[in-house]
Amino acid sequence: MKKDDNERMGNKVFVMKPDKKIALVAHDNKKSDLIEWVKYNKILLSHHIIYATGTTGLILEKELNIKIKKLQSGPLGGDQQIGAKVVDNEIDFLIFFWDPLEPQPHDPDVKALLRMAVVWNIPIACNRSSADFMISSPLMDSNYERLVPDYEIYRSRVIES
């Protein structure tokens, strides 16, 4: 399908460039897993633009000596900052190693971030296996046309008062 066909079918096309804007997030119990994964994939990640929530970003920069665009720590609003960047098309890809067995005080923020990733149709990896499959995809280093529903209909709906 051509870009114009997608737009007529109610979708907008967002082109993800070969240098992806990747957000890395990890709950405390999963930070070591994410660090290990990033170490293993350092060469594959080297040309991408990396964002991370505060604590994770500090650890990654220190451990790996790579440039990280650091946001606030998750519980202090970092998850919401990443969600806002997803909405503004400033994040192409989310790797979020979350801990399904540990309750988080900022669970609503986590759910909101994952919801934004789904609403705006960006790839999400929530564990090492899914992150391995995604980072090794040939789509990671090429242009990719991400289809997003045209939400203008939703924005322009009439709301009864």
C-alpha positions in Angstrom: 0.0 0.0 0.0 1.2 3.5 -0.8 1.3 6.2 1.8 -1.7 8.0 0.2 -3.7 4.8 0.3 -3.1 4.4 4.1 -4.0 8.0 4.7 -7.3 7.5 2.9 -8.1 4.5 5.0 -7.9 6.6 8.1 -4.3 6.1 9.0 -1.4 8.5 9.3 2.0 7.4 8.3 5.0 8.2 10.6 8.4 7.3 9.1 10.8 5.8 11.6 14.4 6.5 10.3 17.2 4.0 10.5 18.5 5.7 13.6 15.7 4.9 15.9 14.8 6.9 19.0 14.7 4.1 21.7 13.5 4.5 25.3 15.0 2.1 27.8 13.1 1.6 31.1 13.5 -1.0 33.9 12.0 -1.6 37.2 14.5 -2.0 40.1 14.5 -5.8 40.0 15.0 -5.8 36.2 17.8 -3.1 35.9 20.6 -5.7 35.9 18.8 -7.7 33.2 18.5 -4.5 31.1 22.1 -3.6 31.6 23.2 -7.1 30.6 21.0 -6.9 27.5 22.4 -3.4 26.5 26.0 -4.6 27.0 25.3 -7.6 24.8 23.7 -5.3 22.1 25.9 -2.3 22.5 27.1 -2.4 18.9 23.5 -2.8 17.5 22.4 0.1 19.7 25.4 2.4 19.1 23.9 4.5 16.2 20.4 4.8 17.7 19.3 7.7 20.0 18.8 6.3 23.5 16.5 7.8 26.1 16.1 6.4 29.6 14.4 7.2 32.9 16.7 8.7 35.5 18.2 5.9 37.5 18.4 3.5 34.6 20.0 6.2 32.4 22.7 7.0 35.0 23.5 3.3 35.5 23.7 2.7 31.7 25.9 5.7 31.1 28.3 4.7 33.9 28.5 1.0 33.0 28.6 1.3 29.3 30.1 4.7 28.6 27.4 5.5 26.0 25.4 8.8 25.6 21.9 8.6 27.2 19.2 11.2 27.1 18.2 11.0 30.7 14.7 11.9 32.0 13.3 11.8 35.5 13.2 8.6 37.5 10.1 6.6 36.8 8.3 7.2 40.1 9.1 11.0 39.8 7.5 11.3 36.3 10.0 9.7 34.0 7.5 7.2 32.7 5.1 10.0 31.9 7.8 12.0 30.2 8.5 9.0 27.9 4.8 8.7 27.3 4.6 12.3 26.2 7.6 11.8 23.9 5.7 8.9 22.3 2.7 11.1 21.7 5.0 13.8 20.2 6.7 11.2 17.9 10.0 11.6 19.7 10.2 7.9 20.7 10.1 5.2 18.0 10.6 2.1 20.2 10.1 1.2 23.9 12.1 -1.4 25.7 10.6 -1.7 29.2 11.8 -4.5 31.4 9.1 -4.5 34.0 8.7 -6.7 37.0 5.3 -8.5 36.9 5.8 -10.0 40.3 6.6 -6.9 42.3 3.9 -4.2 43.0 5.0 -0.8 41.9 3.9 2.4 43.6 3.7 4.1 40.2 1.8 1.3 38.5 -0.8 3.8 37.0 2.1 5.6 35.3 3.5 2.3 33.9 0.1 1.3 32.5 -0.3 4.8 31.0 3.1 4.5 29.3 2.3 1.1 27.8 -1.2 2.4 26.7 0.5 5.3 24.9 2.8 3.0 23.1 -0.1 0.9 21.9 -2.3 3.9 21.0 0.6 5.4 18.9 1.6 1.9 17.5 5.2 1.9 18.6 7.0 -1.5 19.1 7.3 -2.5 22.8 9.6 -5.1 24.3 8.8 -6.1 27.8 11.4 -8.8 28.3 14.7 -9.9 27.0 13.2 -12.4 24.4 11.0 -9.8 22.8 13.8 -7.2 22.9 16.2 -9.7 21.2 13.8 -10.4 18.4 13.1 -6.7 17.8 16.7 -5.5 18.0 17.8 -8.2 15.5 15.0 -7.4 13.0 16.1 -6.0 9.6 13.5 -3.2 10.2 15.6 -1.8 13.0 18.2 -0.3 10.6 15.9 0.8 7.8 13.1 3.3 7.3 9.8 1.9 8.5 6.4 3.4 7.9 4.4 3.2 11.1 0.7 3.4 10.6 -1.3 5.3 13.3 -5.0 5.8 13.2 -6.0 9.4 12.3 -7.3 10.6 15.6 -8.7 13.8 14.1 -12.2 12.2 14.1 -11.9 11.5 17.8 -10.6 15.1 18.5 -13.3 16.7 16.5 -16.3 14.7 17.9 -19.2 16.7 19.3 -19.5 16.3 23.1 -22.9 16.9 24.6 -22.9 19.2 27.6 
